[in-house]
Amino acid sequence: MENRKATVAVIGAGDYIGAAIAKRFAAEGFTVFAGRRHGEKLAPLVADVEVWGGQIVARSLDARKEDDLTAFLQEADRRAPLEVCIFNVGANVNFP
């Protein structure tokens, strides 16, 4: 796999669509920044990506908090140019 020297941010890297998107970009040589509310649930995704040599950075991330989201995207862009941003937050969560 060729390293593209670029990052992709997946906001809402859940168990299904978000994880599939992250894996696909990692397979194409992007460094993936994966974020979701409960960052500890990203461990299986990290293991899947790293087992075949992909690069992934996993973070807890609450997309409702602008400062957290900004910091997440800035961190990705500092690693390598941020070329793609996927906003895949779930609509099935009820918060006050």
ABEGO torsion letter per residue (X at the ends): XBBAGBBBBBBGBBABAAAAAAAAAAAAGBBBBBBBABAAAAAAAAAAAAAAGBBBBBBBBBAABAAAAAAAAAAAAAABBBABBBBABBAABBBX
